Amino acid sequence: MGLIIVGVSDFKVSNNPESTIVTYSLGSCIGITIYDAYAKVGGMLHFMLPKSNLDEEKAQKNPAMFADTGIPALFRAAYKLGAKKQRMKIVIAGGAQILDEKGFFNIGKRNHIAVQEIFSKNNLTISYEDVGGNINRTLKLDIATGDTYIKTSGQGEKKI
């Protein structure tokens, strides 16, 4: 299976131990990895915007575009492969302020707040997060081990 690439407004799940899921160029977007070590099931979401009410038609066509529709879709897909909510290791990255230096739109910050609200409502705990600033990140998840890697522009890659 090898490398599974998650594009912008996309998500993927896998239980293939030979797979690595990766998403690139997380700016104001947020990437979320979930991993159940017992079931050896992992997934990743790369969403753009916090709330689907901004464009409900787009949300129906592509739930991964928004936090409030993409996060539930990611978890449901992982559950179908045997993952359980209580066992999830959750890592988030992104939410930077890249093209909006003055903070006029604050998309990155709004995306991060949306994640926190959704996880709080669903009694989910984020294991690790690397958000904010004004740098791009790459997020990678190894399905065999559950190891998550975050590569930050100019700072290299770190294992979580």
CORVENSUL-V898050 format. One record per residue. N is the residue number from 1. PHI is phi in whole degrees, 0 to 359 (none if undefined). OMEGA is omega as a letter, one per 40 degrees, with the letter a starting at -180 (none if undefined). Layout:
n:N phi:PHI omega:OMEGA
n:N phi:PHI omega:OMEGA
//
This chain:
n:1 phi:none omega:i
n:2 phi:73 omega:a
n:3 phi:274 omega:i
n:4 phi:249 omega:a
n:5 phi:263 omega:i
n:6 phi:256 omega:i
n:7 phi:277 omega:i
n:8 phi:292 omega:a
n:9 phi:61 omega:a
n:10 phi:213 omega:i
n:11 phi:211 omega:i
n:12 phi:217 omega:i
n:13 phi:230 omega:i
n:14 phi:204 omega:i
n:15 phi:235 omega:i
n:16 phi:273 omega:a
n:17 phi:295 omega:i
n:18 phi:270 omega:a
n:19 phi:264 omega:i
n:20 phi:232 omega:i
n:21 phi:260 omega:a
n:22 phi:218 omega:i
n:23 phi:226 omega:a
n:24 phi:248 omega:i
n:25 phi:55 omega:i
n:26 phi:283 omega:i
n:27 phi:259 omega:i
n:28 phi:285 omega:i
n:29 phi:295 omega:i
n:30 phi:238 omega:i
n:31 phi:255 omega:i
n:32 phi:234 omega:i
n:33 phi:250 omega:i
n:34 phi:233 omega:a
n:35 phi:210 omega:i
n:36 phi:252 omega:a
n:37 phi:294 omega:i
n:38 phi:291 omega:a
n:39 phi:277 omega:a
n:40 phi:57 omega:i
n:41 phi:239 omega:i
n:42 phi:223 omega:i
n:43 phi:203 omega:a
n:44 phi:215 omega:i
n:45 phi:236 omega:i
n:46 phi:234 omega:a
n:47 phi:255 omega:a
n:48 phi:260 omega:a
n:49 phi:228 omega:a
n:50 phi:287 omega:a
n:51 phi:232 omega:a
n:52 phi:290 omega:i
n:53 phi:292 omega:i
n:54 phi:294 omega:i
n:55 phi:199 omega:a
n:56 phi:295 omega:i
n:57 phi:294 omega:i
n:58 phi:296 omega:a
n:59 phi:296 omega:i
n:60 phi:291 omega:i
n:61 phi:289 omega:a
n:62 phi:218 omega:a
n:63 phi:298 omega:a
n:64 phi:290 omega:i
n:65 phi:288 omega:a
n:66 phi:238 omega:i
n:67 phi:299 omega:a
n:68 phi:288 omega:i
n:69 phi:251 omega:a
n:70 phi:287 omega:a
n:71 phi:297 omega:i
n:72 phi:299 omega:i
n:73 phi:296 omega:i
n:74 phi:299 omega:a
n:75 phi:296 omega:i
n:76 phi:301 omega:i
n:77 phi:295 omega:i
n:78 phi:292 omega:i
n:79 phi:299 omega:i
n:80 phi:297 omega:i
n:81 phi:265 omega:i
n:82 phi:105 omega:i
n:83 phi:289 omega:i
n:84 phi:236 omega:a
n:85 phi:305 omega:a
n:86 phi:295 omega:a
n:87 phi:259 omega:a
n:88 phi:286 omega:i
n:89 phi:265 omega:a
n:90 phi:238 omega:i
n:91 phi:234 omega:i
n:92 phi:234 omega:i
n:93 phi:212 omega:i
n:94 phi:115 omega:i
n:95 phi:66 omega:a
n:96 phi:276 omega:i
n:97 phi:249 omega:a
n:98 phi:267 omega:a
n:99 phi:266 omega:a
n:100 phi:237 omega:a
n:101 phi:303 omega:a
n:102 phi:277 omega:i
n:103 phi:76 omega:a
n:104 phi:297 omega:a
n:105 phi:266 omega:i
n:106 phi:52 omega:a
n:107 phi:300 omega:a
n:108 phi:302 omega:i
n:109 phi:294 omega:i
n:110 phi:295 omega:i
n:111 phi:298 omega:a
n:112 phi:296 omega:i
n:113 phi:299 omega:i
n:114 phi:299 omega:i
n:115 phi:299 omega:a
n:116 phi:301 omega:i
n:117 phi:296 omega:a
n:118 phi:297 omega:a
n:119 phi:293 omega:i
n:120 phi:297 omega:i
n:121 phi:299 omega:a
n:122 phi:257 omega:i
n:123 phi:52 omega:i
n:124 phi:249 omega:a
n:125 phi:250 omega:i
n:126 phi:281 omega:a
n:127 phi:286 omega:a
n:128 phi:202 omega:i
n:129 phi:220 omega:i
n:130 phi:225 omega:a
n:131 phi:229 omega:i
n:132 phi:89 omega:a
n:133 phi:73 omega:i
n:134 phi:224 omega:a
n:135 phi:234 omega:i
n:136 phi:277 omega:i
n:137 phi:226 omega:i
n:138 phi:243 omega:a
n:139 phi:238 omega:a
n:140 phi:224 omega:i
n:141 phi:229 omega:i
n:142 phi:269 omega:a
n:143 phi:291 omega:a
n:144 phi:295 omega:a
n:145 phi:248 omega:a
n:146 phi:83 omega:i
n:147 phi:296 omega:i
n:148 phi:244 omega:a
n:149 phi:234 omega:i
n:150 phi:238 omega:i
n:151 phi:253 omega:a
n:152 phi:249 omega:i
n:153 phi:309 omega:i
n:154 phi:79 omega:a
n:155 phi:237 omega:i
n:156 phi:82 omega:a
n:157 phi:251 omega:i
n:158 phi:234 omega:i
n:159 phi:269 omega:a
n:160 phi:255 omega:none
//
